[in-house]
Amino acid sequence: MPSLKPNKGAKKRFRVTRNGKVVRRAAATGHLRAKKSGKRKRGQRRAKLVHPSEVKKIKKLLAV
């Protein structure tokens, strides 16, 4: 059976770590950041873990 193609949109947004965790970028980091506090912007730098209820669905999209 041929392998599934990964979903290109999901591939750009999510990454699977060596331990199998799925990480994503924080929301609201693209633009309009001048009005956001420094504390909020610093917190958005780090990659966030995807909620456990969504992990199976995202791994399927990534063909992992």
CORKA-V89461 format. One record per residue. N is the residue number from 1. SS is DSSP state (~ for helix, > for strand, _ for the rest). OMEGA is omega in whole degrees, 0 to 359 (999 if undefined). Layout:
n: [N:N]
ss: [SS:SS]
omega: [OMEGA:OMEGA]
//
This chain:
n: [1:2:3:4:5:6:7:8:9:10:11:12:13:14:15:16:17:18:19:20:21:22:23:24:25:26:27:28:29:30:31:32:33:34:35:36:37:38:39:40:41:42:43:44:45:46:47:48:49:50:51:52:53:54:55:56:57:58:59:60:61:62:63:64]
ss: [_:_:_:_:_:_:_:~:~:~:~:~:~:>:>:>:_:_:_:_:_:>:>:>:_:_:_:_:_:_:_:_:_:_:_:_:_:~:~:~:~:~:~:_:_:_:_:>:>:_:_:~:~:~:~:~:~:~:~:~:~:_:_:_]
omega: [181:180:180:174:176:176:187:179:180:181:180:187:186:179:179:181:179:181:178:178:179:181:182:173:176:178:176:179:186:183:183:184:183:182:181:183:178:179:180:181:177:179:181:181:185:177:180:176:176:180:184:181:182:188:183:181:183:178:177:178:181:181:180:999]
//
